[in-house]
């Protein structure tokens, strides 16, 4: 028998649809949607807006704040869907250390597809940082609970594939 995970992280590089798919998943599952970008410090946002990639030292407090929020929601009996890049295994490990049982949905599309999307939107993350994110991304390892979902198709198709992955985990 399978079960839908209580806490889900929709992950991947900027511009791949984390917020759109995360919000839709949360609505479908009756969970709370958490926008990871909302937890960045003003310093982090300013750094990214200026085209400077974040360092691990920049990310640790952000990841800790995200984990604390998921922990609080869990304590309140709520499920969550978190939109968070979680690009490196070490970042996912840091989240899992505080929230065991996290399930990761890695949205994946070609560099060109994501760049086109980034160029068409208003966001503090400039398209110039996409290459650094792609270069940083460590795909899910076989021992990590999660699935890779093709994000090059319509949002409805991505949502459907994400739900299917969650329900057959």
N, C-alpha and C positions, 0 to 999 in steps of 0.2 A: 504494500500500500504506500502510495506517495502522499506527500503533504506539501502545501505551499509554504515556503519559508516565511517567518514572521518579520524578518528584517532583510531588506534587499538594497544593494547598492547598484545603481545604473552608472556604469563607468566608461571611461575612454577619453580620447582627446577632445579638446574644445571643438564645438561645431558639429559633433556627431549626433546630436539629438537627445542628450541626457535629460535635459529639463522637460522637453516635450514628452518623451517616452516615460520618464519617471512620474510625471504628473498624471499621465493616462493610466499607468500601472496602479498608482496609488488609488485613483478613483475606482478602477475596476475591482481592486482587492479590498476596498474599504479601509485603506491604511492612510497614515499621515504622510504627505509629501514634504520632504526637506530639501530645499535648494542649497546645495553646498556653497555656491558662490556667495550667498547671503552671510556666511560665517567667516569670510575672509576679513582680515583686518584692513583698515584704511591704507596702511603701509603696503600690504600685499597688492591691493587693487591699484594703488598708484604705481607700484613697480611694474605690474603687468601692463597697465595702460601706457606706460612709457616704453614698452617693448622689451623689458628685461625679464627673463625667465626667473621663476622662484627657485630658491635653493631648498635643500632639505630642511635647513634651519628655519626657513620661512614657513614651511609646510607643517612642521610638527605641532605647533600650537593650534593651527587650523584643524588638523586631523583630530587632536585631542578634544577640541570644542565640538566637532561633529560626533565623536564617540560619546561624549557626555550627553548630548542631546538625544541620541538614540537610546542610551541607557535610561534617561529620564522618561522617555516615551514608553520604553519597555516596562519600567516600574509602574507606569500608569495603565498598563494593560493594552497599550496601543502598538500596532504594527507600523512599520515605517518603510518608505521607499526614499532613499537618499540619492540625489544626483551629485556625484563626486568623481573627479577624474581618476583617483586611485591608480595612477599610472605605474607605479612600481610595486613589486611584491612586498617590499618593506613597508610601504604605506598601507597596503591591505592587511599585513600582519599587525600593524599598530592598531588599526580599527578592530580587527578580530580579537586582539588581546583583551580588549574591554567589552566587546560584544561578540561572544562566541556564537557560531552558527550563522554568521552573515553569509548571504548568497549574492554573488556578483554576476551581473549581466553586462558583459563587455560588448558595447556597440562598435561595430567595425565597418569602415567604408574606405574607399581609396582616398589617397591624399588629394587628388584633383576634385573629387566629389565634396569633400569636407571644405577645401579651400573655397570653392564656389559658394557654398552655404555661408561661410564666414564673411565673405566679401559682400553678401547680400543682407547682412544683419547689423544691428546696432548693439555693441557689447564692448565691455572694457578690455576684453582679450583681443588684441589685434591679430589679423591674419599672419603677420610676420612671425608670430610665436608658434605657429602650427608645426613647423619643422622641428623645433626643439621638443615639442610634446610627442610627436611621432617617434623621434629618436629616443625619448625617455621611456616610452611605453613598453612594459614587460607584459606579454600576454599571460593569461591565466595558466598556471601550472596544473598538471593532472591531479595533484592533491588538493587543489583549491575548489571549494564548492562554487560552481558557477557555469555559465554558458557563454559562448560567443555568438552574437546575433548579427546578421547582415543588416547594416543600417543604410545601405544604398537604395533601398526600396522605399515605398511610401510609409509614412508614419503608421498607418493602419496595419500594414504588413509587418512592420517592426514590432508593433504592440502584440499582434497575434503570435508571432514567433517567440517573443519574450514570455508571454503567458504560457505558451506550450512548453517552453523550456522549464519554467518555474513549476509547472504542474507535473512534470515527469522527472524531476530532479532525484 
